[in-house]
Amino acid sequence: MRQPLAHRLALSLCLLSCFPLLAQSKAGILGAEELKKVVPATYFYRGQSATVQLRNCGGFSTGEGKLVLAGLVDTSGYSTDVQAKYQGLFVTEVKLEIEGTTLAPGQYGFGFVADRFLVTDVGANDLFSVANHMDEKLARPVPLKVVADGDGYRLYAGRKWVRIKTE
């Protein structure tokens, strides 16, 4: 049976009005299932690929569905000088501000080195470093996690952390 034109138009308008809701992602911390879908099994850095430690990954999504991911990698195959500054992958689809320094969308390496947070390109060239913070009151430090912090996020490695904000 054929539906009247008014019913078909109403149904079409209803479906079209849902598309923007489907296209937008919920902003916030990514859960374990979401991370499994987007975190790579290996990460290329300084001429080789290293295994990503999924249990030590975190990230968040913007309201537009863009992602920011961080995760620790197995650096055992790298030279000592690379291991000294490279602990993990950092991937961002949006421009970020990390402790006042701007980072363009891209793929990077990172490390918490002494009292600094160091960001490098995938060729192991230093891009910038900023002072990190120490959270002595953190009850259960873990190797890596991302937590919401007001209008931004904190990237933790143990008790050390930096503030990350989308621009």
Secondary structure, DSSP 8 states (H G I E B T S, - for coil): ----HHHHHHHHHHHHHHHHHHHS---EE--HHHHHHHS-SEEEETTEEEEEEEEEEEEEE-TTS-EEEEEEE--TTS-HHHHTT--EEEEESS-EEETTEEE-SEEEEEEEETTEEEEE-TTS-EEEEEE-EE-TT-SS--S-EEEEETTEEEEEETTEEEEEEE-
